[in-house]
Amino acid sequence: MVTMDEIVSLCKRRGFIFQSSEIYGGLNSCWDYGPLGVEMKNNIKRLWWKANVQLRDDVVGLDSSILMNPKVWEASGHLQNFADPMADCKVCKKRWRTDQLSENKCPECGGELTEPRMFNLMFKTFMGPVEDESAVVYLRPETAQGIFVNFLNVQQTMRKKLPFGIAQIGKSFRNEVTPGNFIFRTREFEQMEIEYFVKPGTDEYWHKHWIEQRINWYYKLGIRKENIRIREHGKDELAHYAKACVDIEYLFPMGWSELEGIANRTDFDLSRHQEYSGQNLTYFDDETKQRYIPYVIEPSAGVDRSFLAFLVDAYENQKLDKNDSRIVLHLHPAIAPVKAGIFPLLKKEKLVKKAKEIYNTLKYKWIVQYDESGSIGRRYRRQDEIGTPFGITVDYQTLEDNTVTIRDRDTMEQIRVHIEEIIPYLEEKIEV
Ligand code: ATP
C-alpha cells in the first residue's frame, strides 16, 4: 500500500498540495491546494453537489456565512460541549488528546502526563475594533448550524414539504489538539453536509437510506470496496446531539479512519434554536394537520478527507517490465484534474497546428493540457502521474484522414478515432 510520504511527495512534486506559507517555514497543519489540487477538489465538490442537489428533487443548496451570531453556538451546545480532553507530557512537553490514547502515558517518550483538562475546539476572534467579551465571535466548527438557522427561510421560500434536505459545502475550523496525517486532520478544512429533515418516526428509515446513498457515491467514483467499511458508534461515543451515528471509514495509510459521519440528530438542533431564539421553528404537516419539529439525518463528509481517500485509492507504483515502471493515478475520469493531454507526435508545424486546434476546442469543455516537449513516451508518463485518463496524439495519419489516437491511462492501449468523435468518446467516459 502507498505510504503517506509517497502521497505528500507526489502532491508537492506535481502541484496538488503545498505547505501553507512554505517560504516562512509553513504553518502547522495548514495546506494550500495547487493548480491540480484545486481542479480535483472542485471536481469532488461538484460531483457531490450533482449527486445530492442537482439530481434530487428533495434537496436544495445553501451557502451560509462562516461567522454567525454567538448565540448559535450556545444553542447548539458547542460552547459547552465541543471540547476534547487534553494533557501534556511532563517530560517532552508534547500535547495529546487523552481520549485517543490507549494508555495514560506519553506515546512518544513514555513520560507521565498532566491531569487532562477540557479544551474547546472553537476558534475565537473579535468582530469590530473593540476586543472585549461582547465582540467575541467564532469561526464555525461545522457548516450544519448555518443550515439549521435557515430552516424556515429555505422551507418557506422553496415551498418544501417533508422530507427534504438542505445541502452546503464550505470551510469549517476546529482548533484540533493533535492535527496531522497530512490533510486528514487540519484546523481549517472543508465539509460537505446535508441536513435532511424528516417526520419523527421515519428517521431510522432515512438514516439507512442516506448511509446507502453515501457509500454508493464513493463506489461509483471508483473507490475500491475493500477499502471502505461502516462502523456504528457505541452509545458511549455518540455526540451530545445524536441518537445514532454511523461512520464511513476508509483504509488510509495510517489505518482505518473516519471519512464521513452519518448521524441521526433527532430534533435536538431545531428544538434548541427554537428555545434560544424564541422563534417558532415547527413545521405544519398538511396531511396530519399537526405541527412538530422535524427530525434530522445528517450525512457529513470532509472534502479534504475525500480528496485524500481518492488519491490513496488511485495511487499505483506499477512495474511494467524488468527495467521499467511508472507511477499512475487510476482516478475516475470525473475526478481527474486534467481530462486529456493533447500531443503532436513530433514538433512539426502541421502536427502542432492540428494538435492545438484540438486543444482549443476541448478546453471549452474540460481542463486539458497541450504538451509538445520530450518524447511521446515521457509525455504519456507525466500525464499518468497526475491521473489524466486520456492521451490524444496527432500523427501523420491525422493529416490524411482526420483520425487521432486516444491512449487509455490504465491499459495503455490506443484506439484510433475520428476527430469529430473525440468529444462524444470522452463525454461518455467522464460524465457520471
Ligand atoms: P474526528 O473524530 O476524526 O475528529 P469528527 O467525528 O469530529 O471527526 P464530524 O464532526 O463528524 O467529525 O465531522 C464530519 C466530517 O468532517 C468528518 O467525517 C471529516 O470528514 C470532516 N472533518 C472533521 N474534522 C476534520 C478535521 N479536523 N480535518 C479535516 N476534516 C475534518
Boltz pocket constraint, residues with backbone or C-beta under 6 A from the ligand:
constraints:
  - pocket:
      binder: B
      contacts: [[A, 174], [A, 176], [A, 183], [A, 184], [A, 185], [A, 186], [A, 187], [A, 188], [A, 189], [A, 190], [A, 191], [A, 258], [A, 259], [A, 260], [A, 261], [A, 300], [A, 301], [A, 302], [A, 303], [A, 304], [A, 305]]
      max_distance: 6.0
